[in-house]
């Protein structure tokens, strides 16, 4: 009974209004438009009172679980600061993966302003998430108030959500991070192309796209429903300078449950999994198994190889990351776009000659193209 | 240290100051809130056929409530153009008083003495610049052309909670040619934010409200309303990312109304407001448990805080009872106060033996922190100032205050001594009897000369005592409108007296004696006064019902307290004020 783009977390309300007994049945579907309107009522300001607006209370409950994260960064657009959520009272903080977390000097500041050292306990760039473990100071860890990951599977476009974070690092110490609200605009894959593939959480099948502006420092903060359920973690800033767009997204809680559970159960820090090359771009007719570094620049960059898909024609031919593609067939390759065009002129099964520059040496390989992805 | 690394541009349109790295020819991407609002409203309309549905009826009623709220607020929102004509650049403002007082940003008004203000009746009004607060980025205008402007009540920004819904109204991009304001909706992202001057803006916002409602160029000076339509701030800074060409990033700042309230009476008095400094710097530190604390790491010997006993290494725990955990919090608390405000700093000083701390309170008046035009460059408009003074005096004289009275006080001093004091007043004449019956001192000011009778004899008053009596007598007579009074009264702004804001009038008589008279801003009754004692130290006299306190003007230390004060209005015999033989 959801109307596209216009449903406001109807199921969540029903859930929260339901008694916590197992016997309560889900409400009949016919009730849903009514609760939709109830929510509408809640969302609209009344001239007399705004008591029905749940955000202040929900934010108040969440603040003690939100922490400021300080790593190493501040260069090449990577902020040294971010946000995190305490997900376990034994000192585990969930945040967005960032290169800035790879430092011995990792610090976490809790809601009461305590500054604690932390270790990068588990990280997965492909998932876009990282789990930090707080190091107990003298006298042990302070009492922590965790937020548990909630069920994010019911989330749909139009649901009202809010985030808590530290955009631009404007707050510090025991100051409360910033609240921003908006709606879920889409739930989908970020792999559709056009954005910087290398920086995406490529192992995630889907992310929650919102209209809440993402800013440096917001990453790692909680994405919450109006009633304060933790349905996601704000992802790293994904932007395209070519199209001047930012995809404000969050990692769904459902995809982080295993990551957190495994991390909390581990005896020692878990090594980062090797990067997996993404699948072929949608709609490509042929597959070389070779992924280029499509960093966001105004002009199409030179065709450096970012990754090689396992078991692919490129791997069989001996192409390696960091190779520069110099020629494909008879065509000179000056950019990623040249490479895409040259490749598109071929069919699966064709054998093509590649000239690669590896270090200072040039080398030539031949590979047989496979069929493209769906 | 906190620093907004985006360029946080002043949101006037175009900016009054030359912008850094800013191009204005391309309108920035505007925002989603209006659209989101439309989406919110759409379903209610879509279901409108299902009448009889109780929920629907309530939803529509709520929607109507919001529309009505916006309609009620819209007439108070102003488009402000710094010049004699609309157009060119400009910003927004809001009417806070039916006689046409308009709050806007200083970076919108600049130092233009004459401005043009458009309201949503489609008309433009001439406005004059009354007072400026460059340090708080606020200016107060007064409109002409109407007697009863629609005005909004001031809210309480300290009661605002993060997540609360807010509306920003104004004239972004000067879109509305008929001056009907643009509404954008969002939530409070944070409160008590200290935004220092970084990223292409030299504006410091001391106690700011951070919002995610869309603030764009032209919104500057416009109102931020809470969900009940109360004014909680003045929108002034939008967050834009310069590297992405003025993209609104959903981080905006409004000057909090409670900060503005601290300067509002100074603005009304046509002054250039002065913010405050402790003349000391602090830094963030951690204690052994990793908890933050704030430590004084530099202080000048000239600082009033130093004179009051603040020292290097002191740990600042509270300011006027409000906890201080970070440098930013102390900056926020100090920057929302005017210079001269008396504050109490609770500090902890490590004991010499390293075991624990000495806890102590340090009370002093904050030193001035000058910002904006250099001292003396801004002067109140004499005509506007005279009008404001006249309004206040007229309001005071509507109260029926007795011209002649007798006051009986039993005064207790901290040492334990008790003294009875009887004061008789009749116009400019004053008689004070003090001391025990067997050693009574009688002092008289007859309007020209002073006399005294002590157990030792009789004679003229000492010059010091004469000035004490005469200055007060002349000031009070002028306040009462006595035609023979020689003192002139000028409204000079606000003062914080006995825990509340009061109006301050400065009296100066023919002999150059100064008094400060404090009036209640609501009733315009006399709430207290300040006068120099014989030796020159100023005394602050606080009037409460049945009680008079006399405090050291600088430190607030209690000098004397009179309980059971009885004031009897009525004629006072003229011989009381004659030479005592």
Interface residues (C-beta under 8 A of the other chain):
Chain A: X3 X5 X6 X33 X34 X36 X37 X38 X40 X41 X43 X44 X45 X46 X47 X48 X49 X50 X53 X55 X56 X57 X58 X59 X60 X63 X79 X112 X113 X114 X115 X116 X137 X138 X139 X158 X162 X167 X168 X169 X170 X171 X172 X173 X174 X175 X176 X177 X178 X179 X180 X181 X182 X183 X211 X212 X213 X215 X216 X239 X244 X246
Chain B: X1 X2 X3 X4 X5 X6 X32 X36 X39 X40 X41 X42 X43 X44 X46 X47 X53 X55 X56 X58 X59 X62 X63 X65 X66 X68 X69 X161 X162 X163 X164 X165 X186 X187 X188 X189 X190 X191 X192 X193 X195 X210 X212 X226 X227 X228 X229 X239 X241 X244 X245 X247 X248 X249 X250 X251 X284 X286 X288 X289 X290 X291 X292 X325 X326 X328 X329
